[in-house]
């Protein structure tokens, strides 16, 4: 499959009109070292997509281009039909990790409200803004922690707070960079259940280092290793993963239902 593979048959339920995200002939390099080459992608609105690939293959760079934090050396990025900088307020973003001072007295509620910083012009937050933060925390299942100091939380709880921070502005598109990377298997599965519910009302593009978590959850897989290819989840095989990662990858399916059944593929 060529690097300009496009999503086919997205269906009315995922928005058969203008894609939520469109990359055309996009290339990017750090200090002359190519990271992405001639990437062409159409991601439909309402889709739950997972970006996978080897370390250094360009997964996080792809998210930053969509967000407008980086500018392509070649090609064009459009989000909701416009340059990313024009619609950044319609995009929620959770980085892989957040830097914070554990001695700084910030509460869970304070962190959630930071998601409104670009829209807030100083002074006290309004009752409506506080309600939005509470709803986001409730949606992530941590509303009861809103008064807790953020540094006192577990890794999984902090990650949910950061996702709530991205959700508080009610974005159209949610970008997640390795949301389950720093949590254990049980916490990761609970988080995936929550994100599957969030995906019913917005477009989600999630980077994951673990292909196992994409089963039964996402509608398509974006395989990135300098070039990019889109596949339906059903097409993700050990052979395709071997081509992507350049080595054998053991693919274990983690069933996200209440009773877990793992299927190993040699």
Secondary structure as UniProt FT lines:
FT   TURN            3..4
FT   HELIX           12..14
FT   STRAND          21..30
FT   TURN            31..32
FT   STRAND          33..43
FT   TURN            45..46
FT   STRAND          48..52
FT   TURN            55..56
FT   HELIX           59..67
FT   STRAND          74..79
FT   TURN            80..81
FT   HELIX           84..86
FT   HELIX           88..90
FT   STRAND          91..94
FT   TURN            102..103
FT   HELIX           108..113
FT   HELIX           114..116
FT   TURN            117..119
FT   HELIX           127..139
FT   TURN            140..141
FT   HELIX           143..145
FT   TURN            146..147
FT   HELIX           150..152
FT   HELIX           155..167
FT   TURN            168..169
FT   STRAND          173..177
FT   TURN            179..182
FT   HELIX           185..198
FT   TURN            199..200
FT   STRAND          203..207
FT   HELIX           211..214
FT   TURN            215..217
FT   STRAND          220..224
FT   STRAND          228..232
FT   HELIX           233..235
FT   HELIX           238..245
FT   STRAND          251..254
FT   STRAND          262..265
//
